[in-house]
Amino acid sequence: MTSDRTSEPNSPAEEDPAAWFTIMAKMDETWSQLVGQQVELEQKNSALEEAHELIASVFDSMSDLLIACDTTLRIVRCNRAAQETLSEGVPLVGQPLAILIAPDSPISIETLSRRLTDRQRLEDQGITLKTPSGAQPFSVNSAILRDSHHRVSGMVLAARPLGELRRAYDELDRAHKSLQQAQTQLIHAEKMASLGRLVAGVAHELNNPISFVYGNALTLRRFTRRIETYLSALHAGQTPEQLAAIRREQNIDAVLDELDGSLAGITEGAERVRDIVADLRRFSSERRAHDAIFDLGQIARKAVNWVLSTCGREIATTLDIAPELKVEGHSGQLQQVIMNLVQNAVDALDTTPDPHLRITAHRQGQQAILEVADNGPGFTEDIAHRIFDPFFTTKPVGKGTGLGLAICYRTVHEHGGTLQAWSRPGQGTCLTVTLPVRARGEDAP
């Protein structure tokens, strides 16, 4: 007997179990991805909320007035400073910006509208805003706001009361003037200290020839009395025997022999004083003639002698100076530079058991190179690049202004040269002055 029932189709699992498992695996994978994306989205949303809260906190904590407007210049956001300064309890959000601008304001609402239309910013412009206590001037800056599609969405204004700016400028001006005055006083103190060292050196240099002149003058005075005694006896008409006795008694023959030498000594001492005064006049001269060519080695020797004569201690000194090191410039200024370098070296040797100072000068190509080296304590590399900075000093408080090397550095550069320093802790310090060599008729290299 034949059955009329039509057989039902089999389920996918019955037809192909492997395909069913594949579908279930894909669904699980998709669900897992959706869960991961949901977690990531929640994390980003949390981070966005934290960033929003941080920006809002910063926005409200600023002392400047911040006002954000839409394209119609209606206020959409303002910080606490703006709300408290420009309104008494009435929220500013939703209000048109025009109600805050005084009629006589240098920047009007029309100006702000044009700036917004033209995509132009404001920078430190004056604006007068209405406040509960009356109209007040502000300095305002503005920026154009854009949305995520880079379309203009409004304008943000940052305003600061001009009274605060004036106070800040006044305080800055007072601080600047005070700094200038202190700098002037320190430069003057450094110049006076250098002048004191110079005067001490000159006084020592003058002391020797003046003492020589003084001693020979006293000798001449004794000679004069003896000659006067002999001449008085001669004019009195005494006998030749009496005159001979007086001549022997007063030692007239020895006086006549030594008279010329004493006069020569006085002349030599006076000439030495004259040379020192001439050097001092050249040193103090402010003229910088283009043909002022001089011997660098000669002024180096004088500078070393003047400093060492007043340092108050014995320092072994080596001078290795080549002859005819002609340079061009102001000899007095460069002599002051060398004196400062030598004085710094002498100061660095205060605690050195066997102090030694070495000054060398030689020619290398078209350059004259002068070095002032000592065997003092030296300094570290982190100080090397700062020693020429104004007001920087490694000396104890009260022992230096920190301007000596800065002035030397500037002076050497004004003469077309360089001033460099080398040092290692425990190995001493060497300062090198490099100047272009000049000779009359030579062009500058």
C-alpha positions in Angstrom: 0.0 0.0 0.0 1.4 3.3 -1.1 1.6 6.2 1.4 0.5 9.8 0.3 2.6 11.7 3.0 5.2 14.0 1.6 8.5 13.8 3.5 9.6 17.1 5.3 13.0 18.6 4.4 15.9 18.0 6.8 17.3 20.8 9.0 20.8 22.4 8.2 22.3 20.5 11.1 20.9 17.2 9.6 21.9 18.1 6.1 25.4 19.5 6.9 26.5 19.7 10.6 29.8 21.3 9.7 28.1 24.3 8.1 25.9 24.8 11.2 29.0 24.8 13.5 30.6 27.4 11.1 27.6 29.6 11.4 27.6 29.4 15.2 31.3 30.2 15.3 30.9 33.3 13.2 28.0 34.4 15.4 30.1 34.0 18.5 33.0 35.9 16.8 30.7 38.7 15.8 29.2 38.9 19.3 32.7 39.0 20.8 33.7 41.8 18.5 30.5 43.7 19.4 31.2 43.3 23.1 34.8 44.4 22.6 33.7 47.5 20.6 31.1 48.3 23.3 33.8 48.2 26.0 36.2 50.3 23.9 33.4 52.8 23.2 32.6 53.0 26.9 36.3 53.6 27.7 36.6 56.3 25.1 33.4 57.9 26.3 34.8 57.9 29.8 38.1 59.4 28.7 36.1 62.0 26.7 34.1 62.9 29.7 37.3 63.2 31.8 38.9 65.4 29.2 35.7 67.5 29.0 35.7 67.9 32.8 39.4 68.9 32.7 38.9 71.4 29.9 35.9 72.8 31.8 37.9 73.0 35.0 40.8 74.8 33.2 38.3 77.0 31.4 36.7 78.1 34.7 40.0 78.5 36.6 41.5 81.1 34.2 41.5 84.6 35.4 41.1 86.0 31.9 37.5 86.4 30.7 36.7 83.7 28.1 33.5 84.0 26.0 32.5 81.6 23.3 29.9 82.6 20.7 28.1 81.0 17.8 28.0 82.4 14.2 25.3 84.9 15.3 27.6 86.1 18.1 25.3 84.7 20.7 27.0 83.5 23.9 27.1 79.7 24.1 29.8 79.3 26.8 31.7 81.5 29.3 34.0 80.9 32.2 33.5 81.8 35.8 35.6 84.9 35.6 33.5 86.3 32.7 30.2 85.5 34.5 31.3 87.1 37.8 32.9 90.2 36.2 30.2 91.0 33.6 27.0 90.0 35.2 25.3 89.9 38.7 23.6 86.6 38.8 22.0 86.7 35.3 23.5 83.9 33.2 25.3 85.1 30.2 24.8 81.9 28.2 22.1 82.5 25.6 22.5 86.3 25.7 23.7 88.2 22.6 27.3 89.5 22.9 26.2 92.9 21.9 24.6 93.6 25.3 28.1 93.5 26.9 29.8 96.0 24.6 29.7 99.6 25.6 28.6 102.2 23.0 31.9 104.0 23.0 34.0 100.8 22.7 36.9 100.9 20.2 35.8 97.5 19.1 32.1 97.3 18.2 29.8 94.3 17.6 29.9 95.2 13.9 33.7 94.9 13.9 33.5 91.5 15.6 30.9 90.4 13.1 33.1 91.4 10.1 36.1 89.6 11.7 34.0 86.5 12.0 32.8 86.7 8.4 36.3 87.3 7.1 37.9 84.6 9.4 40.2 87.2 11.0 41.5 87.2 14.5 41.9 90.0 17.0 45.2 90.5 18.8 45.6 92.8 21.8 42.8 95.2 20.7 41.1 97.5 23.1 37.5 96.9 23.9 35.1 98.5 26.5 32.7 96.0 28.2 29.8 96.8 30.5 30.2 95.5 34.1 27.9 96.0 37.1 30.3 98.7 38.3 30.3 100.5 35.0 32.1 100.3 31.7 35.7 99.1 31.9 38.5 98.8 29.3 39.9 95.4 28.4 42.5 94.0 26.1 40.9 91.4 23.9 42.1 88.6 21.7 39.9 86.4 19.5 40.0 83.2 17.6 37.7 81.5 15.1 36.0 78.3 16.2 35.5 75.4 13.8 33.5 72.2 14.0 34.7 68.6 13.2 34.2 69.3 9.5 36.4 72.4 9.7 33.4 74.7 9.2 33.2 78.0 11.1 31.1 77.5 14.1 31.7 80.8 16.0 34.3 82.9 17.8 36.0 82.8 21.2 37.1 86.0 23.0 39.7 86.3 25.7 39.7 89.6 27.6 42.0 90.9 30.3 41.4 94.1 32.3 43.8 96.8 31.2 44.4 97.8 34.8 46.1 94.5 35.5 48.2 94.9 32.4 49.2 98.3 33.4 50.2 97.1 36.8 52.1 94.2 35.2 53.9 96.5 32.8 54.7 99.0 35.6 56.2 96.2 37.7 58.2 94.9 34.8 59.4 98.4 34.0 60.5 98.9 37.6 62.2 95.6 37.7 64.0 96.4 34.4 65.1 99.8 35.6 66.3 98.3 38.9 68.3 95.6 37.0 69.8 98.3 34.7 70.8 100.3 37.8 72.3 97.3 39.5 74.2 96.4 36.3 75.5 99.9 35.9 76.7 99.8 39.5 78.4 96.5 39.1 80.1 97.6 35.9 81.3 100.7 37.7 82.5 98.6 40.6 84.4 96.3 38.2 86.0 99.3 36.5 87.0 100.8 39.8 88.5 97.5 40.9 90.4 97.4 37.6 91.4 101.0 38.1 92.6 100.2 41.6 94.8 97.4 40.3 96.1 99.7 37.6 96.9 102.5 40.1 98.6 100.1 42.4 100.8 98.8 39.6 101.6 102.3 38.4 102.5 103.4 41.9 104.9 100.5 42.2 106.4 101.2 38.9 106.8 104.9 39.7 108.3 104.1 43.2 111.6 102.8 41.8 112.6 105.7 39.5 111.3 108.3 42.0 113.4 106.7 44.8 116.3 106.7 42.4 115.8 110.4 41.7 115.3 111.2 45.4 118.4 109.4 46.4 120.6 111.1 43.8 119.0 114.5 44.7 120.1 114.0 48.4 123.6 113.1 47.2 123.7 116.3 45.1 122.7 118.3 48.1 125.6 116.9 50.1 127.9 117.6 47.1 126.6 121.1 46.9 127.5 121.8 50.6 131.0 120.5 50.1 131.5 122.6 47.0 130.1 125.7 48.7 132.5 125.2 51.6 135.5 125.0 49.1 134.2 127.9 47.1 133.8 130.1 50.2 137.4 129.3 51.2 138.5 130.2 47.7 136.7 133.5 47.7 138.1 134.3 51.1 141.6 134.4 49.6 143.0 131.5 51.7 146.4 130.2 50.8 146.9 127.4 48.4 148.0 125.1 51.2 144.7 125.9 53.1 142.7 125.4 49.9 144.4 122.0 49.3 143.6 120.9 52.9 139.9 122.0 52.5 139.8 120.2 49.1 141.0 117.0 50.7 138.8 117.4 53.7 135.6 117.9 51.6 136.7 115.2 49.1 136.1 117.6 46.3 137.8 115.5 43.7 135.5 112.5 44.4 132.5 114.9 44.4 133.5 116.1 40.9 133.9 112.5 39.7 130.5 111.4 41.0 128.6 114.6 40.1 128.0 113.6 36.5 126.8 110.1 37.6 124.3 111.5 40.0 123.0 113.9 37.4 122.7 111.0 34.9 120.8 109.0 37.5 118.3 111.8 38.1 117.9 112.1 34.3 117.4 108.4 33.9 114.8 108.3 36.7 112.9 111.3 35.3 112.9 109.7 31.8 111.5 106.5 33.4 108.8 108.4 35.1 108.0 110.2 31.8 107.7 106.8 30.0 105.4 105.5 32.6 103.2 108.6 32.4 103.2 108.3 28.6 102.1 104.6 28.9 99.4 105.6 31.3 98.1 108.3 29.0 98.0 105.8 26.1 96.2 103.4 28.3 93.5 105.9 29.2 93.1 107.2 25.7 89.7 106.5 24.1 90.9 107.0 20.5 90.7 104.1 18.1 92.6 105.2 15.1 92.9 102.7 12.2 96.7 103.1 12.2 97.1 102.5 15.9 99.5 99.6 15.5 101.5 98.5 18.6 103.5 95.6 20.0 101.3 93.1 21.8 104.3 91.6 23.6 105.4 94.9 25.0 102.0 95.7 26.6 101.8 92.1 27.9 105.1 92.5 29.8 103.9 95.8 31.3 100.5 94.2 32.3 102.3 91.3 34.0 104.7 93.5 35.8 102.0 95.8 37.1 99.8 92.9 38.4 102.6 90.9 40.0 104.1 93.9 41.7 101.0 94.3 43.8 99.9 90.7 44.3 101.6 90.4 47.7 103.2 87.0 47.2 106.0 85.3 45.2 104.7 83.6 42.0 107.1 81.8 39.7 106.5 83.4 36.3 107.6 82.3 32.8 107.5 84.8 30.0 107.8 83.4 26.5 107.0 86.3 24.2 108.1 86.5 20.6 109.3 89.9 19.4 107.4 92.2 16.9 103.8 91.0 17.5 102.2 93.9 15.9 98.4 94.2 16.3 96.0 97.1 15.6 93.5 98.6 18.0 93.4 100.3 21.4 96.6 99.4 23.3 95.2 100.6 26.6 92.1 98.4 26.3 94.0 95.3 25.4 96.5 96.0 28.2 93.5 96.1 30.6 92.3 92.8 29.1 95.7 91.2 29.8 95.9 92.7 33.3 92.4 91.2 34.1 93.5 87.8 32.8 96.7 87.8 34.8 94.8 89.0 37.9 92.3 86.2 37.6 95.2 83.7 37.3 96.8 85.2 40.4 93.6 85.0 42.3 93.2 81.3 41.3 96.6 80.6 42.7 95.7 81.7 46.2 95.5 78.2 47.6 98.1 76.6 45.3 101.3 75.5 47.2 103.8 76.1 44.3 102.1 78.7 42.2 103.3 79.1 38.6 102.2 81.5 36.0 103.1 81.2 32.3 102.5 83.9 29.7 103.3 83.0 26.1 102.8 85.1 22.9 103.7 84.0 19.4 102.6 84.4 15.8 100.7 81.7 13.9 100.0 82.6 10.3 98.1 85.9 10.3 97.2 85.6 14.0 98.9 86.7 17.2 98.2 84.2 20.0 98.6 85.1 23.6 98.1 82.6 26.4 97.8 83.1 30.2 98.1 79.8 32.0 98.3 78.9 35.7 98.6 75.7 37.7 95.6 76.5 39.9 92.6 74.3 40.8 90.9 74.8 37.4 87.2 74.3 36.8 84.8 71.7 35.4 83.4 71.5 31.9 79.9 72.6 33.0 81.4 75.9 34.0 83.6 76.4 30.9 80.7 77.7 28.7 79.5 80.1 31.4 82.7 81.9 32.5 82.2 84.7 29.9 78.6 85.3 30.9 78.0 88.6 32.7 77.7 88.3 36.5 78.9 84.7 36.5 81.8 84.2 38.9 83.4 81.3 40.8 84.9 83.6 43.4 83.4 83.9 46.9 80.8 86.6 47.5 82.5 90.0 47.7 85.6 88.9 45.7 84.3 89.5 42.2 81.4 91.0 40.2 81.5 88.4 37.4 82.0 91.2 34.8 85.8 91.1 34.3 85.9 88.2 31.8 82.7 89.4 30.1 84.3 92.8 29.5 87.5 91.1 28.3 85.5 88.9 25.9 83.6 91.9 24.4 86.8 94.0 24.1 88.7 91.2 22.3 85.8 90.7 19.9 85.7 94.4 19.2 89.3 94.1 18.1 88.4 91.3 15.6 89.8 88.5 17.9 88.6 85.7 20.1 88.9 84.8 23.8 88.8 81.1 24.7 89.2 79.2 28.0 90.5 75.7 28.7 90.6 74.1 32.1 90.6 70.7 33.9 90.1 70.3 37.6 93.5 70.1 39.3 95.3 70.9 36.0 95.0 74.6 35.9 93.5 77.1 33.5 94.6 78.6 30.2 92.9 81.6 28.6 93.8 82.2 24.9 93.6 85.6 23.2 93.8 85.4 19.4 94.1 88.7 17.4 94.8 89.4 13.8 98.3 90.5 13.1 98.8 93.9 11.5 101.6 95.7 9.9 101.6 99.2 8.4 100.5 99.0 4.8 98.9 95.6 5.2 95.3 95.0 4.5 93.1 93.2 7.0 93.0 89.5 6.2 
